[in-house]
Amino acid sequence: MIVTCVYVHVKPDDITRFIDATAANHLESLKEPGNLRFDLIQQADDPTQFMIYEAYESETIAADHRTTAHYLKWRDIVQDYMAQPRHGVKYKIIEPNDSSKW
Amino acid sequence: MIVTCVYVHVKPDDITRFIDATAANHLESLKEPGNLRFDLIQQADDPTQFMIYEAYESETIAADHRTTAHYLKWRDIVQDYMAQPRHGVKYKIIEPNDSSKW
């Protein structure tokens, strides 16, 4: 089981549009087989900084996410909303160590 | 609802001890009223880098966590395992926007 933390710096004028597009991606991503979580969080002291917390049962399944129609649509929509390129950090899940607890 | 991402750089020789202490804290933290998640993840390309993903129903409830016996025990145990002081970043939860979905 893995998590990718995707850090996104959004242009101030595009915050609402970014949230709308990512909320739609969140809802579709939760339907993917092997998806464990897809949270969207906004930094408390800087509303232009977001993190997407994507948990999947495996690296292969996480890679499949990037071939879905909803991901590709999100990627194209939000491209212009980003103040700089997003970056992801990959993690191995230690706890909860049972996928049924996710 | 809020998330605190706690970033911890652990000394290489203390990784197993850090995981054991934090897994115990994880199990107890899940029992706290208002706790939504308490995940422990380890960076894929650097096993000395960890993140604890702590989600609570409110800032007040998250602050209560830091008064619990299990938190105080964890804080004291892991102090010597850290290569440098840990740091936390606070986030507002955007999605899932309903606490029943956490």
N, CA and C atoms of all chains as a GROMACS GRO file, in nm:
protein
  612
    1MET      N    1   0.085  -0.119   0.000
    1MET     CA    2   0.000   0.000   0.000
    1MET      C    3   0.089   0.124   0.000
    2ILE      N    4   0.051   0.221  -0.078
    2ILE     CA    5   0.132   0.342  -0.093
    2ILE      C    6   0.046   0.469  -0.083
    3VAL      N    7   0.116   0.577  -0.048
    3VAL     CA    8   0.055   0.710  -0.050
    3VAL      C    9   0.142   0.799  -0.138
    4THR      N   10   0.080   0.878  -0.222
    4THR     CA   11   0.151   0.987  -0.287
    4THR      C   12   0.093   1.117  -0.235
    5CYS      N   13   0.182   1.202  -0.183
    5CYS     CA   14   0.142   1.336  -0.140
    5CYS      C   15   0.175   1.431  -0.254
    6VAL      N   16   0.072   1.491  -0.311
    6VAL     CA   17   0.093   1.581  -0.423
    6VAL      C   18   0.076   1.725  -0.373
    7TYR      N   19   0.183   1.803  -0.384
    7TYR     CA   20   0.183   1.941  -0.335
    7TYR      C   21   0.157   2.035  -0.453
    8VAL      N   22   0.056   2.121  -0.437
    8VAL     CA   23   0.015   2.208  -0.546
    8VAL      C   24   0.008   2.352  -0.496
    9HIS      N   25   0.079   2.440  -0.565
    9HIS     CA   26   0.075   2.584  -0.536
    9HIS      C   27  -0.015   2.648  -0.642
   10VAL      N   28  -0.127   2.703  -0.597
   10VAL     CA   29  -0.230   2.753  -0.689
   10VAL      C   30  -0.227   2.906  -0.694
   11LYS      N   31  -0.252   2.959  -0.813
   11LYS     CA   32  -0.261   3.105  -0.826
   11LYS      C   33  -0.381   3.155  -0.745
   12PRO      N   34  -0.365   3.266  -0.672
   12PRO     CA   35  -0.473   3.312  -0.583
   12PRO      C   36  -0.609   3.326  -0.652
   13ASP      N   37  -0.610   3.375  -0.774
   13ASP     CA   38  -0.739   3.396  -0.844
   13ASP      C   39  -0.805   3.267  -0.889
   14ASP      N   40  -0.731   3.157  -0.884
   14ASP     CA   41  -0.785   3.030  -0.935
   14ASP      C   42  -0.817   2.930  -0.824
   15ILE      N   43  -0.812   2.973  -0.698
   15ILE     CA   44  -0.833   2.880  -0.587
   15ILE      C   45  -0.969   2.811  -0.596
   16THR      N   46  -1.074   2.886  -0.618
   16THR     CA   47  -1.208   2.826  -0.623
   16THR      C   48  -1.220   2.729  -0.740
   17ARG      N   49  -1.168   2.767  -0.855
   17ARG     CA   50  -1.174   2.679  -0.972
   17ARG      C   51  -1.090   2.552  -0.947
   18PHE      N   52  -0.975   2.568  -0.883
   18PHE     CA   53  -0.892   2.451  -0.853
   18PHE      C   54  -0.966   2.356  -0.758
   19ILE      N   55  -1.029   2.412  -0.656
   19ILE     CA   56  -1.105   2.327  -0.561
   19ILE      C   57  -1.218   2.254  -0.633
   20ASP      N   58  -1.290   2.324  -0.718
   20ASP     CA   59  -1.402   2.259  -0.788
   20ASP      C   60  -1.352   2.144  -0.876
   21ALA      N   61  -1.246   2.167  -0.951
   21ALA     CA   62  -1.194   2.063  -1.041
   21ALA      C   63  -1.140   1.945  -0.961
   22THR      N   64  -1.076   1.974  -0.848
   22THR     CA   65  -1.014   1.866  -0.770
   22THR      C   66  -1.119   1.790  -0.690
   23ALA      N   67  -1.226   1.857  -0.649
   23ALA     CA   68  -1.335   1.787  -0.580
   23ALA      C   69  -1.400   1.687  -0.675
   24ALA      N   70  -1.414   1.724  -0.802
   24ALA     CA   71  -1.471   1.632  -0.901
   24ALA      C   72  -1.378   1.512  -0.920
   25ASN      N   73  -1.248   1.537  -0.930
   25ASN     CA   74  -1.148   1.430  -0.944
   25ASN      C   75  -1.149   1.340  -0.820
   26HIS      N   76  -1.162   1.401  -0.702
   26HIS     CA   77  -1.172   1.326  -0.576
   26HIS      C   78  -1.287   1.226  -0.582
   27LEU      N   79  -1.405   1.272  -0.620
   27LEU     CA   80  -1.524   1.184  -0.619
   27LEU      C   81  -1.507   1.067  -0.717
   28GLU      N   82  -1.452   1.094  -0.834
   28GLU     CA   83  -1.431   0.986  -0.931
   28GLU      C   84  -1.319   0.892  -0.889
   29SER      N   85  -1.214   0.948  -0.830
   29SER     CA   86  -1.100   0.865  -0.789
   29SER      C   87  -1.139   0.765  -0.680
   30LEU      N   88  -1.230   0.805  -0.592
   30LEU     CA   89  -1.274   0.714  -0.486
   30LEU      C   90  -1.342   0.589  -0.543
   31LYS      N   91  -1.394   0.599  -0.666
   31LYS     CA   92  -1.462   0.484  -0.728
   31LYS      C   93  -1.364   0.385  -0.790
   32GLU      N   94  -1.237   0.424  -0.804
   32GLU     CA   95  -1.139   0.334  -0.868
   32GLU      C   96  -1.114   0.211  -0.781
   33PRO      N   97  -1.106   0.092  -0.840
   33PRO     CA   98  -1.069  -0.026  -0.762
   33PRO      C   99  -0.927  -0.006  -0.706
   34GLY      N  100  -0.911  -0.034  -0.578
   34GLY     CA  101  -0.778  -0.022  -0.518
   34GLY      C  102  -0.745   0.115  -0.464
   35ASN      N  103  -0.837   0.210  -0.482
   35ASN     CA  104  -0.816   0.341  -0.419
   35ASN      C  105  -0.854   0.330  -0.271
   36LEU      N  106  -0.768   0.385  -0.186
   36LEU     CA  107  -0.795   0.381  -0.041
   36LEU      C  108  -0.838   0.518   0.012
   37ARG      N  109  -0.777   0.623  -0.041
   37ARG     CA  110  -0.817   0.759  -0.003
   37ARG      C  111  -0.777   0.855  -0.114
   38PHE      N  112  -0.844   0.971  -0.114
   38PHE     CA  113  -0.807   1.076  -0.209
   38PHE      C  114  -0.852   1.208  -0.145
   39ASP      N  115  -0.775   1.253  -0.046
   39ASP     CA  116  -0.812   1.372   0.032
   39ASP      C  117  -0.756   1.498  -0.032
   40LEU      N  118  -0.831   1.605  -0.021
   40LEU     CA  119  -0.782   1.737  -0.062
   40LEU      C  120  -0.778   1.827   0.060
   41ILE      N  121  -0.660   1.881   0.091
   41ILE     CA  122  -0.645   1.967   0.208
   41ILE      C  123  -0.574   2.097   0.165
   42GLN      N  124  -0.604   2.204   0.241
   42GLN     CA  125  -0.556   2.339   0.207
   42GLN      C  126  -0.478   2.394   0.326
   43GLN      N  127  -0.358   2.442   0.301
   43GLN     CA  128  -0.272   2.486   0.411
   43GLN      C  129  -0.338   2.598   0.491
   44ALA      N  130  -0.334   2.586   0.625
   44ALA     CA  131  -0.408   2.680   0.710
   44ALA      C  132  -0.354   2.823   0.699
   45ASP      N  133  -0.223   2.838   0.688
   45ASP     CA  134  -0.165   2.973   0.688
   45ASP      C  135  -0.134   3.026   0.548
   46ASP      N  136  -0.171   2.949   0.445
   46ASP     CA  137  -0.148   2.994   0.308
   46ASP      C  138  -0.247   2.923   0.215
   47PRO      N  139  -0.362   2.987   0.188
   47PRO     CA  140  -0.468   2.920   0.111
   47PRO      C  141  -0.431   2.887  -0.033
   48THR      N  142  -0.314   2.931  -0.079
   48THR     CA  143  -0.272   2.894  -0.216
   48THR      C  144  -0.200   2.760  -0.219
   49GLN      N  145  -0.171   2.703  -0.100
   49GLN     CA  146  -0.096   2.577  -0.094
   49GLN      C  147  -0.191   2.462  -0.062
   50PHE      N  148  -0.193   2.362  -0.148
   50PHE     CA  149  -0.280   2.246  -0.130
   50PHE      C  150  -0.196   2.119  -0.127
   51MET      N  151  -0.255   2.016  -0.067
   51MET     CA  152  -0.196   1.883  -0.076
   51MET      C  153  -0.306   1.783  -0.107
   52ILE      N  154  -0.277   1.694  -0.201
   52ILE     CA  155  -0.369   1.583  -0.231
   52ILE      C  156  -0.303   1.457  -0.176
   53TYR      N  157  -0.376   1.387  -0.092
   53TYR     CA  158  -0.324   1.268  -0.022
   53TYR      C  159  -0.389   1.147  -0.088
   54GLU      N  160  -0.314   1.081  -0.175
   54GLU     CA  161  -0.367   0.973  -0.259
   54GLU      C  162  -0.314   0.839  -0.210
   55ALA      N  163  -0.401   0.754  -0.157
   55ALA     CA  164  -0.358   0.622  -0.109
   55ALA      C  165  -0.417   0.514  -0.199
   56TYR      N  166  -0.329   0.421  -0.239
   56TYR     CA  167  -0.370   0.311  -0.327
   56TYR      C  168  -0.313   0.179  -0.275
   57GLU      N  169  -0.375   0.071  -0.317
   57GLU     CA  170  -0.330  -0.060  -0.269
   57GLU      C  171  -0.192  -0.099  -0.324
   58SER      N  172  -0.153  -0.043  -0.437
   58SER     CA  173  -0.020  -0.074  -0.492
   58SER      C  174   0.025   0.038  -0.585
   59GLU      N  175   0.153   0.034  -0.618
   59GLU     CA  176   0.210   0.131  -0.713
   59GLU      C  177   0.145   0.115  -0.850
   60THR      N  178   0.120  -0.010  -0.890
   60THR     CA  179   0.058  -0.038  -1.021
   60THR      C  180  -0.081   0.024  -1.029
   61ILE      N  181  -0.157   0.005  -0.923
   61ILE     CA  182  -0.293   0.060  -0.920
   61ILE      C  183  -0.290   0.212  -0.918
   62ALA      N  184  -0.193   0.269  -0.845
   62ALA     CA  185  -0.178   0.415  -0.843
   62ALA      C  186  -0.144   0.466  -0.983
   63ALA      N  187  -0.062   0.391  -1.056
   63ALA     CA  188  -0.026   0.432  -1.193
   63ALA      C  189  -0.149   0.428  -1.284
   64ASP      N  190  -0.238   0.331  -1.261
   64ASP     CA  191  -0.361   0.323  -1.341
   64ASP      C  192  -0.445   0.450  -1.327
   65HIS      N  193  -0.441   0.510  -1.207
   65HIS     CA  194  -0.516   0.635  -1.185
   65HIS      C  195  -0.480   0.739  -1.290
   66ARG      N  196  -0.353   0.743  -1.328
   66ARG     CA  197  -0.308   0.846  -1.422
   66ARG      C  198  -0.343   0.816  -1.567
   67THR      N  199  -0.420   0.709  -1.587
   67THR     CA  200  -0.471   0.681  -1.722
   67THR      C  201  -0.623   0.701  -1.730
   68THR      N  202  -0.685   0.737  -1.618
   68THR     CA  203  -0.831   0.749  -1.617
   68THR      C  204  -0.876   0.880  -1.682
   69ALA      N  205  -0.998   0.878  -1.733
   69ALA     CA  206  -1.054   0.998  -1.797
   69ALA      C  207  -1.063   1.114  -1.698
   70HIS      N  208  -1.102   1.084  -1.572
   70HIS     CA  209  -1.118   1.195  -1.476
   70HIS      C  210  -0.984   1.256  -1.437
   71TYR      N  211  -0.878   1.172  -1.428
   71TYR     CA  212  -0.745   1.229  -1.400
   71TYR      C  213  -0.699   1.317  -1.515
   72LEU      N  214  -0.712   1.265  -1.637
   72LEU     CA  215  -0.663   1.340  -1.754
   72LEU      C  216  -0.739   1.472  -1.770
   73LYS      N  217  -0.869   1.467  -1.741
   73LYS     CA  218  -0.948   1.591  -1.747
   73LYS      C  219  -0.899   1.690  -1.641
   74TRP      N  220  -0.881   1.641  -1.518
   74TRP     CA  221  -0.831   1.726  -1.408
   74TRP      C  222  -0.696   1.788  -1.445
   75ARG      N  223  -0.606   1.703  -1.494
   75ARG     CA  224  -0.471   1.749  -1.529
   75ARG      C  225  -0.476   1.865  -1.628
   76ASP      N  226  -0.561   1.853  -1.729
   76ASP     CA  227  -0.570   1.959  -1.830
   76ASP      C  228  -0.636   2.085  -1.774
   77ILE      N  229  -0.742   2.066  -1.693
   77ILE     CA  230  -0.812   2.183  -1.639
   77ILE      C  231  -0.722   2.264  -1.546
   78VAL      N  232  -0.650   2.195  -1.456
   78VAL     CA  233  -0.578   2.268  -1.351
   78VAL      C  234  -0.443   2.322  -1.395
   79GLN      N  235  -0.400   2.280  -1.513
   79GLN     CA  236  -0.266   2.321  -1.559
   79GLN      C  237  -0.244   2.472  -1.547
   80ASP      N  238  -0.345   2.548  -1.588
   80ASP     CA  239  -0.330   2.694  -1.587
   80ASP      C  240  -0.352   2.754  -1.448
   81TYR      N  241  -0.400   2.673  -1.354
   81TYR     CA  242  -0.427   2.727  -1.220
   81TYR      C  243  -0.303   2.722  -1.129
   82MET      N  244  -0.201   2.651  -1.175
   82MET     CA  245  -0.084   2.629  -1.088
   82MET      C  246   0.017   2.742  -1.101
   83ALA      N  247   0.064   2.790  -0.984
   83ALA     CA  248   0.164   2.896  -0.984
   83ALA      C  249   0.301   2.840  -1.020
   84GLN      N  250   0.319   2.711  -0.998
   84GLN     CA  251   0.443   2.642  -1.035
   84GLN      C  252   0.409   2.494  -1.050
   85PRO      N  253   0.498   2.414  -1.114
   85PRO     CA  254   0.464   2.273  -1.132
   85PRO      C  255   0.441   2.204  -0.997
   86ARG      N  256   0.339   2.119  -0.993
   86ARG     CA  257   0.314   2.041  -0.871
   86ARG      C  258   0.424   1.937  -0.856
   87HIS      N  259   0.441   1.887  -0.731
   87HIS     CA  260   0.538   1.778  -0.712
   87HIS      C  261   0.480   1.676  -0.615
   88GLY      N  262   0.516   1.552  -0.639
   88GLY     CA  263   0.466   1.443  -0.556
   88GLY      C  264   0.577   1.377  -0.477
   89VAL      N  265   0.543   1.330  -0.357
   89VAL     CA  266   0.638   1.254  -0.273
   89VAL      C  267   0.572   1.120  -0.242
   90LYS      N  268   0.644   1.011  -0.271
   90LYS     CA  269   0.587   0.878  -0.252
   90LYS      C  270   0.625   0.820  -0.116
   91TYR      N  271   0.527   0.755  -0.055
   91TYR     CA  272   0.546   0.694   0.076
   91TYR      C  273   0.495   0.551   0.076
   92LYS      N  274   0.557   0.470   0.158
   92LYS     CA  275   0.508   0.336   0.191
   92LYS      C  276   0.418   0.351   0.314
   93ILE      N  277   0.309   0.277   0.318
   93ILE     CA  278   0.219   0.287   0.432
   93ILE      C  279   0.266   0.193   0.544
   94ILE      N  280   0.281   0.249   0.663
   94ILE     CA  281   0.317   0.168   0.780
   94ILE      C  282   0.191   0.137   0.863
   95GLU      N  283   0.115   0.242   0.896
   95GLU     CA  284  -0.011   0.225   0.970
   95GLU      C  285  -0.119   0.315   0.910
   96PRO      N  286  -0.243   0.268   0.898
   96PRO     CA  287  -0.293   0.135   0.931
   96PRO      C  288  -0.234   0.030   0.836
   97ASN      N  289  -0.194  -0.082   0.891
   97ASN     CA  290  -0.122  -0.182   0.811
   97ASN      C  291  -0.215  -0.285   0.746
   98ASP      N  292  -0.344  -0.263   0.754
   98ASP     CA  293  -0.443  -0.353   0.696
   98ASP      C  294  -0.533  -0.269   0.604
   99SER      N  295  -0.542  -0.308   0.477
   99SER     CA  296  -0.616  -0.223   0.381
   99SER      C  297  -0.764  -0.210   0.418
  100SER      N  298  -0.817  -0.303   0.498
  100SER     CA  299  -0.958  -0.292   0.538
  100SER      C  300  -0.979  -0.176   0.634
  101LYS      N  301  -0.871  -0.126   0.693
  101LYS     CA  302  -0.883  -0.014   0.788
  101LYS      C  303  -0.868   0.121   0.720
  102TRP      N  304  -0.854   0.120   0.588
  102TRP     CA  305  -0.841   0.245   0.513
  102TRP      C  306  -0.975   0.290   0.459
  103MET      N  307  -1.288   2.068   1.027
  103MET     CA  308  -1.200   1.952   1.029
  103MET      C  309  -1.060   1.993   0.983
  104ILE      N  310  -0.962   1.940   1.049
  104ILE     CA  311  -0.823   1.979   1.017
  104ILE      C  312  -0.732   1.857   1.007
  105VAL      N  313  -0.624   1.877   0.934
  105VAL     CA  314  -0.516   1.777   0.928
  105VAL      C  315  -0.387   1.846   0.971
  106THR      N  316  -0.309   1.778   1.052
  106THR     CA  317  -0.171   1.821   1.074
  106THR      C  318  -0.080   1.714   1.015
  107CYS      N  319   0.007   1.757   0.924
  107CYS     CA  320   0.110   1.667   0.868
  107CYS      C  321   0.236   1.690   0.949
  108VAL      N  322   0.279   1.586   1.020
  108VAL     CA  323   0.399   1.596   1.104
  108VAL      C  324   0.513   1.523   1.033
  109TYR      N  325   0.616   1.598   1.000
  109TYR     CA  326   0.731   1.543   0.927
  109TYR      C  327   0.842   1.512   1.027
  110VAL      N  328   0.890   1.386   1.022
  110VAL     CA  329   0.989   1.341   1.120
  110VAL      C  330   1.107   1.278   1.047
  111HIS      N  331   1.227   1.328   1.075
  111HIS     CA  332   1.350   1.270   1.022
  111HIS      C  333   1.413   1.187   1.134
  112VAL      N  334   1.420   1.055   1.111
  112VAL     CA  335   1.462   0.961   1.216
  112VAL      C  336   1.606   0.915   1.190
  113LYS      N  337   1.680   0.896   1.300
  113LYS     CA  338   1.818   0.842   1.286
  113LYS      C  339   1.808   0.700   1.231
  114PRO      N  340   1.896   0.664   1.138
  114PRO     CA  341   1.886   0.532   1.073
  114PRO      C  342   1.880   0.415   1.172
  115ASP      N  343   1.956   0.420   1.278
  115ASP     CA  344   1.958   0.307   1.373
  115ASP      C  345   1.832   0.298   1.459
  116ASP      N  346   1.750   0.402   1.455
  116ASP     CA  347   1.631   0.405   1.541
  116ASP      C  348   1.500   0.388   1.463
  117ILE      N  349   1.509   0.352   1.336
  117ILE     CA  350   1.387   0.343   1.254
  117ILE      C  351   1.288   0.241   1.312
  118THR      N  352   1.335   0.123   1.347
  118THR     CA  353   1.243   0.020   1.398
  118THR      C  354   1.181   0.064   1.530
  119ARG      N  355   1.262   0.122   1.617
  119ARG     CA  356   1.209   0.170   1.745
  119ARG      C  357   1.109   0.284   1.725
  120PHE      N  358   1.138   0.371   1.631
  120PHE     CA  359   1.045   0.480   1.602
  120PHE      C  360   0.912   0.426   1.551
  121ILE      N  361   0.919   0.328   1.461
  121ILE     CA  362   0.795   0.269   1.407
  121ILE      C  363   0.715   0.203   1.519
  122ASP      N  364   0.781   0.128   1.605
  122ASP     CA  365   0.710   0.060   1.713
  122ASP      C  366   0.640   0.161   1.805
  123ALA      N  367   0.710   0.265   1.843
  123ALA     CA  368   0.653   0.366   1.934
  123ALA      C  369   0.537   0.440   1.867
  124THR      N  370   0.552   0.467   1.739
  124THR     CA  371   0.449   0.545   1.669
  124THR      C  372   0.327   0.458   1.636
  125ALA      N  373   0.350   0.330   1.610
  125ALA     CA  374   0.236   0.238   1.588
  125ALA      C  375   0.151   0.229   1.715
  126ALA      N  376   0.215   0.228   1.831
  126ALA     CA  377   0.141   0.225   1.958
  126ALA      C  378   0.060   0.354   1.975
  127ASN      N  379   0.122   0.467   1.944
  127ASN     CA  380   0.054   0.597   1.952
  127ASN      C  381  -0.062   0.602   1.851
  128HIS      N  382  -0.041   0.549   1.733
  128HIS     CA  383  -0.146   0.540   1.630
  128HIS      C  384  -0.270   0.468   1.684
  129LEU      N  385  -0.249   0.350   1.743
  129LEU     CA  386  -0.363   0.270   1.791
  129LEU      C  387  -0.442   0.342   1.900
  130GLU      N  388  -0.370   0.407   1.991
  130GLU     CA  389  -0.439   0.480   2.099
  130GLU      C  390  -0.505   0.608   2.046
  131SER      N  391  -0.440   0.674   1.952
  131SER     CA  392  -0.496   0.800   1.900
  131SER      C  393  -0.628   0.776   1.827
  132LEU      N  394  -0.639   0.661   1.759
  132LEU     CA  395  -0.764   0.630   1.688
  132LEU      C  396  -0.883   0.620   1.783
  133LYS      N  397  -0.855   0.592   1.910
  133LYS     CA  398  -0.964   0.578   2.009
  133LYS      C  399  -1.013   0.713   2.062
  134GLU      N  400  -0.938   0.821   2.035
  134GLU     CA  401  -0.976   0.953   2.087
  134GLU      C  402  -1.107   1.001   2.022
  135PRO      N  403  -1.200   1.058   2.099
  135PRO     CA  404  -1.319   1.118   2.037
  135PRO      C  405  -1.277   1.230   1.942
  136GLY      N  406  -1.332   1.230   1.822
  136GLY     CA  407  -1.300   1.337   1.727
  136GLY      C  408  -1.178   1.311   1.642
  137ASN      N  409  -1.109   1.198   1.666
  137ASN     CA  410  -0.999   1.164   1.575
  137ASN      C  411  -1.058   1.104   1.448
  138LEU      N  412  -1.008   1.150   1.333
  138LEU     CA  413  -1.057   1.099   1.204
  138LEU      C  414  -0.956   1.004   1.140
  139ARG      N  415  -0.830   1.034   1.152
  139ARG     CA  416  -0.723   0.945   1.101
  139ARG      C  417  -0.595   0.973   1.178
  140PHE      N  418  -0.506   0.873   1.175
  140PHE     CA  419  -0.373   0.891   1.235
  140PHE      C  420  -0.280   0.794   1.161
  141ASP      N  421  -0.244   0.830   1.038
  141ASP     CA  422  -0.165   0.741   0.952
  141ASP      C  423  -0.015   0.764   0.973
  142LEU      N  424   0.060   0.657   0.962
  142LEU     CA  425   0.206   0.667   0.964
  142LEU      C  426   0.257   0.617   0.830
  143ILE      N  427   0.332   0.702   0.759
  143ILE     CA  428   0.386   0.666   0.628
  143ILE      C  429   0.535   0.697   0.624
  144GLN      N  430   0.607   0.618   0.542
  144GLN     CA  431   0.755   0.625   0.535
  144GLN      C  432   0.795   0.656   0.391
  145GLN      N  433   0.879   0.755   0.374
  145GLN     CA  434   0.914   0.800   0.238
  145GLN      C  435   0.979   0.688   0.158
  146ALA      N  436   0.933   0.668   0.034
  146ALA     CA  437   0.977   0.552  -0.046
  146ALA      C  438   1.126   0.557  -0.077
  147ASP      N  439   1.179   0.676  -0.104
  147ASP     CA  440   1.320   0.683  -0.145
  147ASP      C  441   1.414   0.722  -0.031
  148ASP      N  442   1.361   0.734   0.090
  148ASP     CA  443   1.445   0.766   0.206
  148ASP      C  444   1.377   0.716   0.333
  149PRO      N  445   1.411   0.594   0.378
  149PRO     CA  446   1.340   0.533   0.491
  149PRO      C  447   1.360   0.604   0.624
  150THR      N  448   1.443   0.708   0.628
  150THR     CA  449   1.457   0.785   0.753
  150THR      C  450   1.354   0.897   0.762
  151GLN      N  451   1.277   0.918   0.654
  151GLN     CA  452   1.179   1.028   0.651
  151GLN      C  453   1.038   0.973   0.667
  152PHE      N  454   0.968   1.021   0.768
  152PHE     CA  455   0.832   0.976   0.796
  152PHE      C  456   0.737   1.095   0.795
  153MET      N  457   0.609   1.061   0.775
  153MET     CA  458   0.507   1.162   0.793
  153MET      C  459   0.392   1.098   0.871
  154ILE      N  460   0.341   1.172   0.969
  154ILE     CA  461   0.222   1.131   1.042
  154ILE      C  462   0.110   1.224   0.997
  155TYR      N  463   0.002   1.162   0.952
  155TYR     CA  464  -0.112   1.236   0.894
  155TYR      C  465  -0.224   1.229   0.996
  156GLU      N  466  -0.241   1.338   1.070
  156GLU     CA  467  -0.333   1.341   1.184
  156GLU      C  468  -0.456   1.425   1.150
  157ALA      N  469  -0.572   1.361   1.141
  157ALA     CA  470  -0.695   1.435   1.108
  157ALA      C  471  -0.788   1.434   1.228
  158TYR      N  472  -0.839   1.554   1.260
  158TYR     CA  473  -0.930   1.570   1.375
  158TYR      C  474  -1.048   1.656   1.336
  159GLU      N  475  -1.155   1.642   1.414
  159GLU     CA  476  -1.277   1.718   1.383
  159GLU      C  477  -1.260   1.868   1.405
  160SER      N  478  -1.168   1.908   1.491
  160SER     CA  479  -1.144   2.051   1.513
  160SER      C  480  -1.005   2.072   1.569
  161GLU      N  481  -0.964   2.199   1.565
  161GLU     CA  482  -0.834   2.238   1.622
  161GLU      C  483  -0.830   2.210   1.773
  162THR      N  484  -0.942   2.236   1.840
  162THR     CA  485  -0.949   2.213   1.985
  162THR      C  486  -0.929   2.066   2.017
  163ILE      N  487  -0.995   1.980   1.940
  163ILE     CA  488  -0.984   1.836   1.964
  163ILE      C  489  -0.841   1.788   1.931
  164ALA      N  490  -0.782   1.845   1.827
  164ALA     CA  491  -0.643   1.810   1.794
  164ALA      C  492  -0.550   1.851   1.907
  165ALA      N  493  -0.578   1.966   1.968
  165ALA     CA  494  -0.493   2.012   2.080
  165ALA      C  495  -0.508   1.917   2.199
  166ASP      N  496  -0.627   1.863   2.219
  166ASP     CA  497  -0.648   1.767   2.329
  166ASP      C  498  -0.557   1.646   2.314
  167HIS      N  499  -0.532   1.606   2.188
  167HIS     CA  500  -0.443   1.491   2.163
  167HIS      C  501  -0.309   1.509   2.234
  168ARG      N  502  -0.260   1.633   2.236
  168ARG     CA  503  -0.127   1.658   2.292
  168ARG      C  504  -0.126   1.664   2.445
  169THR      N  505  -0.242   1.632   2.505
  169THR     CA  506  -0.247   1.621   2.651
  169THR      C  507  -0.268   1.475   2.694
  170THR      N  508  -0.281   1.384   2.598
  170THR     CA  509  -0.310   1.244   2.634
  170THR      C  510  -0.184   1.173   2.682
  171ALA      N  511  -0.205   1.070   2.764
  171ALA     CA  512  -0.092   0.991   2.815
  171ALA      C  513  -0.015   0.926   2.701
  172HIS      N  514  -0.086   0.875   2.600
  172HIS     CA  515  -0.014   0.805   2.491
  172HIS      C  516   0.069   0.902   2.408
  173TYR      N  517   0.018   1.025   2.388
  173TYR     CA  518   0.100   1.123   2.314
  173TYR      C  519   0.224   1.160   2.394
  174LEU      N  520   0.206   1.188   2.524
  174LEU     CA  521   0.320   1.231   2.606
  174LEU      C  522   0.425   1.121   2.616
  175LYS      N  523   0.378   0.996   2.625
  175LYS     CA  524   0.471   0.883   2.628
  175LYS      C  525   0.549   0.876   2.496
  176TRP      N  526   0.476   0.885   2.384
  176TRP     CA  527   0.539   0.882   2.251
  176TRP      C  528   0.642   0.995   2.238
  177ARG      N  529   0.602   1.115   2.278
  177ARG     CA  530   0.692   1.232   2.265
  177ARG      C  531   0.824   1.208   2.337
  178ASP      N  532   0.814   1.150   2.458
  178ASP     CA  533   0.936   1.127   2.535
  178ASP      C  534   1.020   1.015   2.475
  179ILE      N  535   0.953   0.908   2.431
  179ILE     CA  536   1.028   0.794   2.376
  179ILE      C  537   1.102   0.833   2.249
  180VAL      N  538   1.034   0.903   2.158
  180VAL     CA  539   1.094   0.925   2.026
  180VAL      C  540   1.192   1.043   2.022
  181GLN      N  541   1.197   1.117   2.129
  181GLN     CA  542   1.283   1.236   2.131
  181GLN      C  543   1.426   1.205   2.085
  182ASP      N  544   1.480   1.094   2.136
  182ASP     CA  545   1.619   1.059   2.102
  182ASP      C  546   1.632   0.992   1.966
  183TYR      N  547   1.520   0.957   1.905
  183TYR     CA  548   1.526   0.889   1.774
  183TYR      C  549   1.531   0.986   1.657
  184MET      N  550   1.506   1.114   1.687
  184MET     CA  551   1.494   1.211   1.578
  184MET      C  552   1.630   1.271   1.541
  185ALA      N  553   1.656   1.276   1.411
  185ALA     CA  554   1.781   1.334   1.362
  185ALA      C  555   1.776   1.486   1.371
  186GLN      N  556   1.656   1.541   1.371
  186GLN     CA  557   1.636   1.686   1.386
  186GLN      C  558   1.494   1.707   1.436
  187PRO      N  559   1.463   1.826   1.488
  187PRO     CA  560   1.328   1.845   1.542
  187PRO      C  561   1.221   1.822   1.435
  188ARG      N  562   1.114   1.754   1.472
  188ARG     CA  563   1.002   1.734   1.379
  188ARG      C  564   0.931   1.867   1.356
  189HIS      N  565   0.860   1.874   1.243
  189HIS     CA  566   0.780   1.996   1.222
  189HIS      C  567   0.644   1.959   1.164
  190GLY      N  568   0.544   2.038   1.200
  190GLY     CA  569   0.408   2.011   1.156
  190GLY      C  570   0.357   2.122   1.065
  191VAL      N  571   0.273   2.083   0.970
  191VAL     CA  572   0.207   2.179   0.881
  191VAL      C  573   0.057   2.156   0.895
  192LYS      N  574  -0.015   2.264   0.923
  192LYS     CA  575  -0.160   2.252   0.945
  192LYS      C  576  -0.239   2.280   0.818
  193TYR      N  577  -0.342   2.200   0.799
  193TYR     CA  578  -0.428   2.212   0.682
  193TYR      C  579  -0.575   2.211   0.723
  194LYS      N  580  -0.654   2.280   0.645
  194LYS     CA  581  -0.801   2.274   0.651
  194LYS      C  582  -0.844   2.162   0.556
  195ILE      N  583  -0.942   2.084   0.595
  195ILE     CA  584  -0.989   1.976   0.509
  195ILE      C  585  -1.092   2.030   0.410
  196ILE      N  586  -1.068   2.003   0.281
  196ILE     CA  587  -1.164   2.040   0.177
  196ILE      C  588  -1.248   1.918   0.138
  197GLU      N  589  -1.182   1.806   0.107
  197GLU     CA  590  -1.252   1.681   0.074
  197GLU      C  591  -1.183   1.563   0.142
  198PRO      N  592  -1.255   1.466   0.195
  198PRO     CA  593  -1.400   1.457   0.201
  198PRO      C  594  -1.456   1.563   0.296
  199ASN      N  595  -1.564   1.628   0.254
  199ASN     CA  596  -1.616   1.742   0.330
  199ASN      C  597  -1.720   1.703   0.435
  200ASP      N  598  -1.736   1.573   0.456
  200ASP     CA  599  -1.832   1.524   0.556
  200ASP      C  600  -1.755   1.432   0.650
  201SER      N  601  -1.760   1.460   0.780
  201SER     CA  602  -1.677   1.382   0.874
  201SER      C  603  -1.714   1.233   0.876
  202SER      N  604  -1.838   1.201   0.832
  202SER     CA  605  -1.878   1.059   0.829
  202SER      C  606  -1.802   0.983   0.721
  203LYS      N  607  -1.740   1.054   0.626
  203LYS     CA  608  -1.666   0.988   0.519
  203LYS      C  609  -1.518   0.972   0.554
  204TRP      N  610  -1.481   1.010   0.677
  204TRP     CA  611  -1.340   0.997   0.718
  204TRP      C  612  -1.322   0.868   0.798
   0.00000   0.00000   0.00000
